[in-house]
Amino acid sequence: MSLEFFIEPLIKIAIILGGLMTAAAYFVLLERRMAAWVQDRIGPNRVGIPGTKVRLFGLGQPLADGIKFILKENYTPAHVNHALYAIAPVVILAAALTTFVVIPMGSMIPSFKIGPVESKQPIEMIAAPGIDVSILLIFALSSIAVYGVILGGWSSNNKYSFLGGLRSSAQLIAYELPLSLGILGVVLAAGSLDLDAITRAQAFQGWYAFLQPLGFVVFLIAAFAEASRLPFDLPEAEQELIGGYHTEYAGMKLLLFLVAEFLHMIAASFLIVLLFLGGWHLPYITGDPNAETISWLTAAIRIGVFQAKIFAVIVFFMLVRWSWPRFRFDQLMALAWKIMLPLGILNLVAVAVVEELRHWYAPDGSLNWTLLTIALGWVVLVVGWLGVAISNPLVTDNRPRRDLSSVEVDSQI
Amino acid sequence: MKPDDPNIAWIEEPKLGLSGMLYLPLFVQGLTTTFKHLSRSLGGNVVTVSYPDEEPKIGNPLIYRGVHRLNKDEQGRVKCVACFLCATACPAHCIDIIAAESPWPDREKYPESFVIDELRCIYCGMCEEACPVDAVELTSLYNLTGRSREEMMFDKEKLLSVYDATKDKEPMKSPGMGGTAT
């Protein structure tokens, strides 16, 4: 139990926390700019360096937002359950932040010696290296976020908040299943629950987005729903629910909820990139994935590639928000239980069969085998999608029909 | 109303085709629209008017309904004859006129005071429709600000000064606008 044993994770945690909070603030700005561009507007571009006339394309906006939130009155309504009311944002934010402990932020950096600071072996870019059950941990923690939602809705002592909390929690719980099914295929193919090992496996087998396109689709949609972004943002539905489970929250507590939501989105994009888009891997330029040591250049390239992928996925998240209409609640549930779940099971079965055959016929993973796997994956995607769409179209049309004329209708209408 | 009422026309939704069931058209349409607007905005083609830096463009100042003005005739006298038609037509009751005996031989009355409450006004233009002598008109001045409610009560002098400020840019809306003035 040396001192380094504690110091290294602490430094990593500090870097991750600071980076995440800054990133969340600036992603709010990016989202506002994206929204503006998609709607033919300019967006916030006037706040720059405080006290000067320098505008810097509005990059000072997060600072202004933060100061505004700090100065807002932290108002607590009289009718709430104070203990639960105060604890709900803490629960949801803690769950969202702890997720990042096991997420690798790139590969590793080589050992170095700067003055008195010296590292004997290469430093893994992960706060808790060597955990073999990262994905399980992430799932356990993201399930805890449901408690925050329920507590927030329940403790507000407000029917609208309560309904919003119920709907949100139902949504989160429903979409945990397709999310897990989408991940299980990856776990089967990679043979590990460790995110870093999964990334390295993709360097050999090919990215799982191409090998298991059906799993990718299922996981992507479920990740959108888990992060409660449009088209699944019923917790936020302004028109019909006033504001969902955080209606009664103001000031800093509301900010915690919003930041937690953004962290969910960032965590979801991390998972999408790590599990399906190859993590830090790009062919030919990111070096040997199994090497024990790497050069500074390779480390920098890996980190850059990883960050670029993350950024692309987050931009996709933000563009989707302005592209498709929001689901109604029954449609949302039907999508989760009747469509995503069968597709996820189909993907899991297909992957299991392929892995079993690979174990017998191509244990070394030749190129022909990879191409065959890709072809099979796409066939499964098309067949599954067609089958679900034809057998179970998402038409939730509940208008009265002519043949329903025997139904009693209130003649006073 | 009963469902089997013969006056009800029952409209059936068109059946979903295969592409509709697959949801793909929805995705493609949504993303295409998004990218179309995104590329247009990033090309600098935005609809925003950065107001203090650039002024909005008034399409046709003759039909824009902004701040009121009281017109003057050739001798510089106020055209108004204090007939109260504008105050009667005003749906917001924001025009307040006190009439007095006219000092000029060509009319019986003239407004001793003519006050328009610009905060109460809804800028519907009915006063200029109602005015028989084209005295009250709405200009294309949109930038109407004040520091107090009293400042926003435009009296006769202020309304006449608005006319002096805008008469070169916007001639009186006489014949073309259905007025009677020459």
Interface residues (C-beta under 8 A of the other chain):
Chain A: M34 A36 W37 V38 Q39 D40 R41 I42 L319 V320 W322 S323 W324 P325 W385 L386 A389 I390 P393 L394 V395 D397 P400 R401 R402 L404 S405 V407 V409 S411 I413
Chain B: M1 K2 P3 D4 W10 E13 L16 L18 G20 M21 L22 Y23 L26 F27 G30 L31 T33 T34 F35 H37 L38 R40 S41 L42 N45 V46 V47 T48 S50
